[in-house]
């Protein structure tokens, strides 16, 4: 089974950049996107109704903000938007699907760079989700999405210059440590320990052409299920957003 995750930086914008063609070519079993910036009525009909897929989305109360969506060839047993916390759920950042053999969380983690209050919101969001994941310790759990945090120095091109920048601050990185401690594995690093592998590049500085990037998009999977993980990839050649898609294959 192939799963793909991508922060598309606006579903309406990405649909003008051959998203539908990419979707069909990718032919994944499950596609998760983040930062849709749209409610369900604003998704183009041909994107919502893709033959062979079941479509689900979670939207923010605030118009044109946040949002996640999932297309799945396999119909899940249940789907839930949010983690039963109004403070976080109103931003439409979490959608999880319970399948027979695993639970998939599609998450758009907050960005903490705007203010100290948003940094606190981000850290609290991490803590709340991590606590919620404890409810599924007996299942195979996959948590994918835009985490808005680079975990280790290898995960960004200029770690020293960004030590005090949100996205690589110690308190943010410790939240990813907590996921590891809870029993999760970074799928990409399970296979690839090389530097220079990034998933986000700043538009303003044309950083992508120079590969001055950050790896802030992840698939984390339960450690006890790592034997089912066949591959993990970063699709850096795919354009259309300031992020690129990432994928895993499990059996």
C-alpha positions in Angstrom: 0.0 0.0 0.0 1.4 3.4 -1.1 0.7 6.5 1.0 1.5 10.1 0.0 1.5 13.3 2.1 1.9 16.8 0.7 1.4 20.3 2.0 -0.1 21.8 -1.1 -0.2 25.5 0.1 -3.8 25.9 -1.0 -6.0 23.4 -2.9 -7.4 25.9 -5.3 -3.9 27.2 -6.2 -2.4 23.7 -6.6 -5.4 22.7 -8.9 -4.2 25.3 -11.3 -0.8 23.6 -11.4 -1.7 20.2 -12.8 -2.6 18.6 -9.4 -5.2 16.3 -11.0 -2.6 15.0 -13.4 -0.1 14.4 -10.7 -2.7 12.7 -8.6 -3.6 10.2 -11.4 0.1 9.6 -12.2 1.0 9.0 -8.6 -1.7 6.4 -8.3 -1.3 6.1 -4.5 -3.7 4.1 -2.3 -4.0 7.0 0.1 -3.2 10.7 -0.5 -3.1 13.1 2.4 -2.8 16.9 1.9 -2.4 19.8 4.3 -2.9 23.5 4.2 -5.9 23.3 1.9 -7.1 26.8 2.8 -10.6 25.9 1.8 -13.8 24.4 3.1 -15.4 21.5 1.4 -17.6 23.6 -0.8 -14.5 25.3 -2.2 -12.8 22.1 -3.4 -13.2 21.7 -7.2 -15.8 19.0 -7.9 -13.5 17.0 -10.1 -11.0 16.8 -7.3 -13.5 15.8 -4.6 -15.0 13.1 -6.8 -12.1 11.2 -8.1 -13.1 7.7 -9.4 -12.0 4.9 -7.1 -11.4 7.1 -4.1 -13.2 8.0 -1.0 -12.8 11.7 0.0 -12.7 13.3 3.5 -11.7 16.7 4.7 -11.5 18.8 7.8 -11.7 22.6 7.5 -10.9 25.5 9.8 -13.6 27.7 11.2 -11.6 30.6 9.8 -12.0 31.0 6.1 -9.1 30.4 3.8 -6.9 29.0 6.6 -5.3 25.6 7.4 -7.3 22.5 6.6 -6.5 18.9 5.7 -7.9 16.3 3.3 -7.6 12.6 2.5 -8.4 10.5 -0.6 -8.4 6.7 0.1 -9.0 3.8 -2.3 -9.9 1.7 0.8 -12.9 2.9 2.8 -12.0 3.3 6.4 -14.1 1.8 9.2 -14.4 5.3 10.7 -13.2 8.9 10.2 -12.8 11.6 12.7 -11.9 15.3 12.3 -9.9 16.5 15.4 -8.9 15.0 18.7 -11.9 16.2 20.9 -10.2 19.5 21.8 -12.0 22.6 20.7 -9.0 24.9 20.9 -7.1 22.8 18.3 -10.0 21.2 16.4 -11.4 24.6 15.3 -8.4 25.1 13.1 -9.1 21.9 11.0 -5.6 20.5 11.4 -6.3 16.8 12.1 -8.1 14.1 10.3 -7.7 10.5 11.3 -8.9 7.4 9.6 -9.3 4.0 11.4 -8.8 1.1 9.0 -8.9 -2.5 9.9 -5.2 -3.0 10.3 -3.9 0.5 11.1 -4.9 4.1 12.1 -3.8 7.0 9.9 -3.4 10.6 11.2 -3.1 13.3 8.7 -1.9 16.4 10.6 -1.0 20.0 9.7 1.0 21.1 12.8 0.9 24.8 13.6 3.6 27.2 12.7 5.1 28.9 15.7 6.9 31.8 14.0 4.3 34.5 14.1 4.4 35.3 17.8 5.2 33.9 21.2 1.5 33.0 21.7 1.5 30.9 18.4 4.7 29.2 19.5 2.9 28.2 22.7 -0.1 27.1 20.7 2.2 24.9 18.6 3.9 23.3 21.6 0.6 22.7 23.3 -0.8 21.2 20.1 2.1 18.7 20.0 1.6 17.8 23.6 -2.1 17.3 23.2 -1.8 15.1 20.1 1.0 13.0 21.6 -1.2 12.4 24.6 -4.1 11.5 22.4 -2.0 9.0 20.4 -1.6 6.9 23.6 -5.2 5.7 23.0 -3.9 3.7 20.1 -0.8 2.1 21.5 -2.1 -1.4 20.7 -2.5 -0.6 17.0 -0.3 0.3 14.1 -0.4 4.1 13.9 0.9 6.3 11.1 1.1 10.0 11.6 1.9 12.0 8.5 1.9 15.6 7.5 3.6 18.9 7.8 5.2 19.0 11.3 6.6 22.5 10.9 9.7 21.3 12.8 13.1 20.1 11.6 14.2 17.4 14.1 18.0 17.3 13.8 20.7 19.5 12.3 20.8 17.1 9.3 17.2 18.0 8.5 17.9 21.6 7.4 20.6 23.2 5.3 21.6 25.9 7.8 21.1 24.6 11.4 23.4 26.9 13.2 21.8 30.1 11.8 18.3 28.8 12.7 18.8 27.6 16.3 16.6 30.4 17.6 14.1 30.3 14.7 10.7 28.7 15.2 10.9 25.4 13.3 14.2 24.4 14.8 14.1 25.7 18.4 15.1 23.2 21.1 11.6 23.1 22.7 10.0 22.3 19.3 12.5 19.6 18.5 11.9 18.0 21.9 8.3 17.4 20.9 9.5 15.1 18.1 11.8 13.4 20.7 8.6 12.8 22.7 7.0 11.0 19.7 10.1 8.8 19.4 9.9 8.1 23.2 6.2 7.1 22.8 7.3 4.4 20.3 7.3 6.0 16.9 9.9 5.9 14.1 10.7 8.5 11.5 10.0 6.4 8.3 12.4 8.3 6.0 15.4 8.2 8.4 14.7 4.4 8.9 16.1 4.0 5.4 18.1 7.2 4.6 20.6 8.9 6.9 22.0 11.2 4.2 22.0 15.1 4.4 20.5 17.3 1.8 17.0 15.7 1.8 14.5 18.5 2.3 10.7 18.9 1.9 10.3 22.7 2.2 12.1 25.6 0.6 11.4 29.3 1.1 9.7 30.9 -2.0 11.0 34.4 -1.2 14.7 33.5 -1.5 14.3 31.1 -4.3 15.8 28.5 -1.9 14.7 25.5 -3.9 17.0 26.1 -6.8 19.9 26.0 -4.4 18.4 23.3 -2.2 18.6 25.5 0.9 15.7 23.7 2.6 14.2 22.1 5.6 12.8 18.6 6.2 9.7 19.3 8.1 7.2 16.8 6.5 7.2 13.3 7.9 5.7 9.9 8.2 6.0 8.5 11.7 5.0 4.9 12.2 4.6 2.7 15.4 8.0 1.1 16.1 6.3 -2.3 16.6 5.0 -2.2 13.1 8.3 -1.1 11.4 8.6 -4.6 9.9 5.7 -3.7 7.6 7.5 -0.6 6.2 9.0 -1.3 2.7 10.2 2.1 1.6 10.0 5.9 2.3 10.7 8.6 -0.2 10.9 12.4 -0.7 9.6 13.5 -4.1 11.6 16.7 -4.4 11.2 16.9 -8.2 7.4 17.5 -7.8 6.6 21.2 -8.1 3.6 23.3 -7.4 4.0 24.2 -3.7 6.8 25.4 -1.4 6.7 21.8 0.0 7.2 18.6 -2.0 5.3 15.3 -1.5 6.6 12.5 0.6 5.6 8.8 0.5 5.8 5.5 2.2 5.0 1.9 1.1 3.7 -0.6 3.6 2.4 -4.1 3.3 
